[in-house]
Amino acid sequence: MLNKIVLSMASLRMMSGTIEIIAALIMLRFNQIEKALIVNTGLAMVGPLVLLTTTTIGLVGLADKLSFGKMIWVLAGVSCIFIGILKK
């Protein structure tokens, strides 16, 4: 029997991968740099959103197993990832 939290995280990742493949097919269909860039820009929002959502689901699943101090370290690590992604 699959863990509901793991199933949710995996489902989100499969959905994200499907969106990526569909976006690649759309880029090929349009065959124009400008339109491909627009599609790619839309994907830039999907990746971090999926990362944040799957991480949140995982943390909720671990909340009863992690101490408060370890939870702070995990949140600090995720924050560093987002700062690194969003800062130029």
C-alpha positions in Angstrom: 0.0 0.0 0.0 1.4 3.4 -1.0 1.8 6.2 1.5 -0.7 9.0 0.6 2.0 11.7 1.1 4.5 9.9 -1.2 1.7 9.3 -3.7 0.8 13.0 -3.7 4.4 14.1 -4.1 5.0 11.7 -7.0 1.7 12.7 -8.7 2.7 16.4 -8.6 6.1 15.5 -10.1 4.5 13.4 -12.9 2.1 16.3 -13.6 5.1 18.6 -13.8 6.9 16.3 -16.1 3.8 16.1 -18.3 3.6 19.9 -18.5 7.2 20.0 -19.5 6.8 17.5 -22.3 3.6 19.3 -23.5 5.5 22.6 -23.5 8.3 21.1 -25.5 5.8 19.8 -28.1 4.2 23.2 -28.3 7.6 24.8 -28.9 8.2 22.4 -31.7 4.7 23.0 -33.2 5.1 26.8 -33.2 8.7 26.5 -34.5 9.4 30.2 -33.7 12.0 31.4 -31.3 9.7 34.2 -29.9 6.8 31.8 -29.1 9.2 29.2 -27.7 10.6 31.8 -25.4 7.1 32.7 -24.2 6.3 29.0 -23.5 9.6 28.6 -21.7 8.9 31.7 -19.5 5.6 30.2 -18.5 7.5 27.0 -17.4 9.7 29.1 -15.2 6.7 29.5 -12.8 5.8 25.9 -12.8 9.1 24.5 -11.6 9.5 26.5 -8.4 5.8 26.1 -7.6 6.0 22.3 -7.9 9.2 22.3 -5.8 7.5 24.4 -3.1 4.3 22.3 -3.1 6.1 18.9 -3.0 8.4 20.1 -0.2 5.5 21.4 1.8 3.6 18.1 1.4 6.7 16.2 2.5 7.3 18.5 5.5 3.7 18.1 6.6 4.2 14.4 6.4 7.3 14.6 8.5 6.1 17.2 11.0 5.4 14.7 13.7 8.8 13.0 13.2 11.0 16.1 13.1 12.0 18.2 16.1 11.3 21.9 15.9 15.0 22.7 15.4 15.3 20.3 12.5 12.2 21.7 10.9 13.8 25.2 11.1 16.9 23.9 9.4 14.8 22.3 6.6 12.9 25.6 6.1 16.1 27.6 6.1 17.5 25.2 3.4 14.4 25.6 1.2 14.6 29.4 1.7 18.2 29.4 0.5 17.2 27.4 -2.6 14.6 29.9 -3.5 16.9 32.9 -2.8 19.5 31.3 -5.1 16.9 30.7 -7.8 15.2 34.1 -7.6 18.3 36.4 -7.1 20.2 37.4 -10.2 
